[in-house]
């Protein structure tokens, strides 16, 4: 039986262990294989957001959803790959 929806979480308190790089690469690889991928950047340093968008100040972010009860801001990156940015 194949799972229709799968959630993968990458986390580690230690810095510099490759969390952002791994997340971006795994997400991009899955998208290239035709899987729909939504990356959610919950890191206050917003490295994944900057890596994928080159934007240090997105108009809306996961903060707006969690604190201000606004809709989830989904930014399309490429086919099958979307991002919820951090700020």
PyMOL commands that place a pseudoatom at each C-alpha (Angstrom):
pseudoatom trace, name=CA, resn=UNK, resi=1, chain=A, elem=C, hetatm=0, pos=[0.000, 0.000, 0.000]
pseudoatom trace, name=CA, resn=UNK, resi=2, chain=A, elem=C, hetatm=0, pos=[1.395, 3.413, -0.984]
pseudoatom trace, name=CA, resn=UNK, resi=3, chain=A, elem=C, hetatm=0, pos=[0.799, 6.422, 1.271]
pseudoatom trace, name=CA, resn=UNK, resi=4, chain=A, elem=C, hetatm=0, pos=[-1.074, 9.242, -0.452]
pseudoatom trace, name=CA, resn=UNK, resi=5, chain=A, elem=C, hetatm=0, pos=[0.183, 11.900, 1.953]
pseudoatom trace, name=CA, resn=UNK, resi=6, chain=A, elem=C, hetatm=0, pos=[3.506, 11.779, 3.709]
pseudoatom trace, name=CA, resn=UNK, resi=7, chain=A, elem=C, hetatm=0, pos=[4.974, 14.275, 6.151]
pseudoatom trace, name=CA, resn=UNK, resi=8, chain=A, elem=C, hetatm=0, pos=[8.726, 14.509, 6.611]
pseudoatom trace, name=CA, resn=UNK, resi=9, chain=A, elem=C, hetatm=0, pos=[10.106, 16.693, 9.396]
pseudoatom trace, name=CA, resn=UNK, resi=10, chain=A, elem=C, hetatm=0, pos=[13.775, 17.638, 9.649]
pseudoatom trace, name=CA, resn=UNK, resi=11, chain=A, elem=C, hetatm=0, pos=[14.897, 19.095, 12.943]
pseudoatom trace, name=CA, resn=UNK, resi=12, chain=A, elem=C, hetatm=0, pos=[17.915, 19.333, 15.200]
pseudoatom trace, name=CA, resn=UNK, resi=13, chain=A, elem=C, hetatm=0, pos=[18.789, 21.930, 17.832]
pseudoatom trace, name=CA, resn=UNK, resi=14, chain=A, elem=C, hetatm=0, pos=[22.442, 21.971, 16.845]
pseudoatom trace, name=CA, resn=UNK, resi=15, chain=A, elem=C, hetatm=0, pos=[23.355, 24.473, 14.186]
pseudoatom trace, name=CA, resn=UNK, resi=16, chain=A, elem=C, hetatm=0, pos=[25.425, 23.695, 11.120]
pseudoatom trace, name=CA, resn=UNK, resi=17, chain=A, elem=C, hetatm=0, pos=[24.300, 20.095, 10.656]
pseudoatom trace, name=CA, resn=UNK, resi=18, chain=A, elem=C, hetatm=0, pos=[22.750, 20.527, 7.199]
pseudoatom trace, name=CA, resn=UNK, resi=19, chain=A, elem=C, hetatm=0, pos=[19.038, 20.877, 8.016]
pseudoatom trace, name=CA, resn=UNK, resi=20, chain=A, elem=C, hetatm=0, pos=[18.364, 23.632, 5.475]
pseudoatom trace, name=CA, resn=UNK, resi=21, chain=A, elem=C, hetatm=0, pos=[20.452, 22.077, 2.727]
pseudoatom trace, name=CA, resn=UNK, resi=22, chain=A, elem=C, hetatm=0, pos=[18.879, 18.664, 3.289]
pseudoatom trace, name=CA, resn=UNK, resi=23, chain=A, elem=C, hetatm=0, pos=[15.372, 20.105, 3.304]
pseudoatom trace, name=CA, resn=UNK, resi=24, chain=A, elem=C, hetatm=0, pos=[15.883, 22.094, 0.098]
pseudoatom trace, name=CA, resn=UNK, resi=25, chain=A, elem=C, hetatm=0, pos=[17.526, 19.164, -1.714]
pseudoatom trace, name=CA, resn=UNK, resi=26, chain=A, elem=C, hetatm=0, pos=[15.021, 16.522, -0.608]
pseudoatom trace, name=CA, resn=UNK, resi=27, chain=A, elem=C, hetatm=0, pos=[12.122, 18.836, -1.467]
pseudoatom trace, name=CA, resn=UNK, resi=28, chain=A, elem=C, hetatm=0, pos=[13.521, 19.657, -4.905]
pseudoatom trace, name=CA, resn=UNK, resi=29, chain=A, elem=C, hetatm=0, pos=[14.272, 15.991, -5.654]
pseudoatom trace, name=CA, resn=UNK, resi=30, chain=A, elem=C, hetatm=0, pos=[10.757, 14.905, -4.713]
pseudoatom trace, name=CA, resn=UNK, resi=31, chain=A, elem=C, hetatm=0, pos=[9.270, 17.714, -6.822]
pseudoatom trace, name=CA, resn=UNK, resi=32, chain=A, elem=C, hetatm=0, pos=[11.379, 16.644, -9.805]
pseudoatom trace, name=CA, resn=UNK, resi=33, chain=A, elem=C, hetatm=0, pos=[9.955, 13.128, -9.367]
pseudoatom trace, name=CA, resn=UNK, resi=34, chain=A, elem=C, hetatm=0, pos=[6.449, 14.560, -9.718]
pseudoatom trace, name=CA, resn=UNK, resi=35, chain=A, elem=C, hetatm=0, pos=[5.526, 14.683, -6.024]
pseudoatom trace, name=CA, resn=UNK, resi=36, chain=A, elem=C, hetatm=0, pos=[3.749, 17.780, -4.751]
pseudoatom trace, name=CA, resn=UNK, resi=37, chain=A, elem=C, hetatm=0, pos=[5.941, 19.299, -2.048]
pseudoatom trace, name=CA, resn=UNK, resi=38, chain=A, elem=C, hetatm=0, pos=[5.187, 22.054, 0.455]
pseudoatom trace, name=CA, resn=UNK, resi=39, chain=A, elem=C, hetatm=0, pos=[8.202, 23.217, 2.466]
pseudoatom trace, name=CA, resn=UNK, resi=40, chain=A, elem=C, hetatm=0, pos=[7.411, 25.126, 5.670]
pseudoatom trace, name=CA, resn=UNK, resi=41, chain=A, elem=C, hetatm=0, pos=[10.217, 27.293, 7.053]
pseudoatom trace, name=CA, resn=UNK, resi=42, chain=A, elem=C, hetatm=0, pos=[9.790, 27.623, 10.837]
pseudoatom trace, name=CA, resn=UNK, resi=43, chain=A, elem=C, hetatm=0, pos=[13.330, 28.857, 11.499]
pseudoatom trace, name=CA, resn=UNK, resi=44, chain=A, elem=C, hetatm=0, pos=[13.605, 32.457, 12.720]
pseudoatom trace, name=CA, resn=UNK, resi=45, chain=A, elem=C, hetatm=0, pos=[16.833, 32.816, 10.715]
pseudoatom trace, name=CA, resn=UNK, resi=46, chain=A, elem=C, hetatm=0, pos=[14.754, 32.063, 7.567]
pseudoatom trace, name=CA, resn=UNK, resi=47, chain=A, elem=C, hetatm=0, pos=[17.639, 30.405, 5.733]
pseudoatom trace, name=CA, resn=UNK, resi=48, chain=A, elem=C, hetatm=0, pos=[15.354, 28.097, 3.711]
pseudoatom trace, name=CA, resn=UNK, resi=49, chain=A, elem=C, hetatm=0, pos=[13.205, 31.055, 2.657]
pseudoatom trace, name=CA, resn=UNK, resi=50, chain=A, elem=C, hetatm=0, pos=[16.239, 33.038, 1.520]
pseudoatom trace, name=CA, resn=UNK, resi=51, chain=A, elem=C, hetatm=0, pos=[17.806, 30.000, -0.164]
pseudoatom trace, name=CA, resn=UNK, resi=52, chain=A, elem=C, hetatm=0, pos=[14.718, 29.383, -2.289]
pseudoatom trace, name=CA, resn=UNK, resi=53, chain=A, elem=C, hetatm=0, pos=[13.511, 32.963, -2.906]
pseudoatom trace, name=CA, resn=UNK, resi=54, chain=A, elem=C, hetatm=0, pos=[16.524, 35.271, -2.364]
pseudoatom trace, name=CA, resn=UNK, resi=55, chain=A, elem=C, hetatm=0, pos=[14.030, 37.456, -0.460]
pseudoatom trace, name=CA, resn=UNK, resi=56, chain=A, elem=C, hetatm=0, pos=[14.979, 38.496, 3.079]
pseudoatom trace, name=CA, resn=UNK, resi=57, chain=A, elem=C, hetatm=0, pos=[11.648, 40.215, 3.740]
pseudoatom trace, name=CA, resn=UNK, resi=58, chain=A, elem=C, hetatm=0, pos=[8.614, 38.292, 2.429]
pseudoatom trace, name=CA, resn=UNK, resi=59, chain=A, elem=C, hetatm=0, pos=[5.317, 40.195, 2.534]
pseudoatom trace, name=CA, resn=UNK, resi=60, chain=A, elem=C, hetatm=0, pos=[3.664, 37.472, 4.603]
pseudoatom trace, name=CA, resn=UNK, resi=61, chain=A, elem=C, hetatm=0, pos=[5.089, 34.509, 6.459]
pseudoatom trace, name=CA, resn=UNK, resi=62, chain=A, elem=C, hetatm=0, pos=[4.232, 31.616, 8.740]
pseudoatom trace, name=CA, resn=UNK, resi=63, chain=A, elem=C, hetatm=0, pos=[4.333, 34.189, 11.561]
pseudoatom trace, name=CA, resn=UNK, resi=64, chain=A, elem=C, hetatm=0, pos=[1.242, 35.886, 10.141]
pseudoatom trace, name=CA, resn=UNK, resi=65, chain=A, elem=C, hetatm=0, pos=[-0.597, 32.572, 10.149]
pseudoatom trace, name=CA, resn=UNK, resi=66, chain=A, elem=C, hetatm=0, pos=[0.434, 31.523, 13.644]
pseudoatom trace, name=CA, resn=UNK, resi=67, chain=A, elem=C, hetatm=0, pos=[0.110, 34.886, 15.410]
pseudoatom trace, name=CA, resn=UNK, resi=68, chain=A, elem=C, hetatm=0, pos=[-2.264, 37.000, 13.336]
pseudoatom trace, name=CA, resn=UNK, resi=69, chain=A, elem=C, hetatm=0, pos=[-4.595, 34.189, 12.196]
pseudoatom trace, name=CA, resn=UNK, resi=70, chain=A, elem=C, hetatm=0, pos=[-4.087, 35.023, 8.503]
pseudoatom trace, name=CA, resn=UNK, resi=71, chain=A, elem=C, hetatm=0, pos=[-4.254, 32.455, 5.685]
pseudoatom trace, name=CA, resn=UNK, resi=72, chain=A, elem=C, hetatm=0, pos=[-1.186, 30.309, 5.061]
pseudoatom trace, name=CA, resn=UNK, resi=73, chain=A, elem=C, hetatm=0, pos=[1.081, 32.189, 2.620]
pseudoatom trace, name=CA, resn=UNK, resi=74, chain=A, elem=C, hetatm=0, pos=[2.152, 29.707, -0.038]
pseudoatom trace, name=CA, resn=UNK, resi=75, chain=A, elem=C, hetatm=0, pos=[4.857, 30.874, -2.442]
pseudoatom trace, name=CA, resn=UNK, resi=76, chain=A, elem=C, hetatm=0, pos=[5.316, 28.841, -5.636]
pseudoatom trace, name=CA, resn=UNK, resi=77, chain=A, elem=C, hetatm=0, pos=[8.993, 28.048, -6.234]
pseudoatom trace, name=CA, resn=UNK, resi=78, chain=A, elem=C, hetatm=0, pos=[8.802, 25.744, -9.259]
pseudoatom trace, name=CA, resn=UNK, resi=79, chain=A, elem=C, hetatm=0, pos=[6.515, 23.027, -10.578]
pseudoatom trace, name=CA, resn=UNK, resi=80, chain=A, elem=C, hetatm=0, pos=[5.367, 20.811, -7.665]
pseudoatom trace, name=CA, resn=UNK, resi=81, chain=A, elem=C, hetatm=0, pos=[7.418, 22.807, -5.139]
pseudoatom trace, name=CA, resn=UNK, resi=82, chain=A, elem=C, hetatm=0, pos=[5.906, 25.469, -2.876]
pseudoatom trace, name=CA, resn=UNK, resi=83, chain=A, elem=C, hetatm=0, pos=[7.174, 27.243, 0.234]
pseudoatom trace, name=CA, resn=UNK, resi=84, chain=A, elem=C, hetatm=0, pos=[5.616, 28.772, 3.330]
pseudoatom trace, name=CA, resn=UNK, resi=85, chain=A, elem=C, hetatm=0, pos=[8.239, 31.426, 4.153]
pseudoatom trace, name=CA, resn=UNK, resi=86, chain=A, elem=C, hetatm=0, pos=[9.597, 32.455, 7.549]
pseudoatom trace, name=CA, resn=UNK, resi=87, chain=A, elem=C, hetatm=0, pos=[10.301, 36.017, 8.648]
for i in range(1, 87): cmd.bond("trace and resi %d" % i, "trace and resi %d" % (i + 1))
show_as sticks, trace
zoom trace
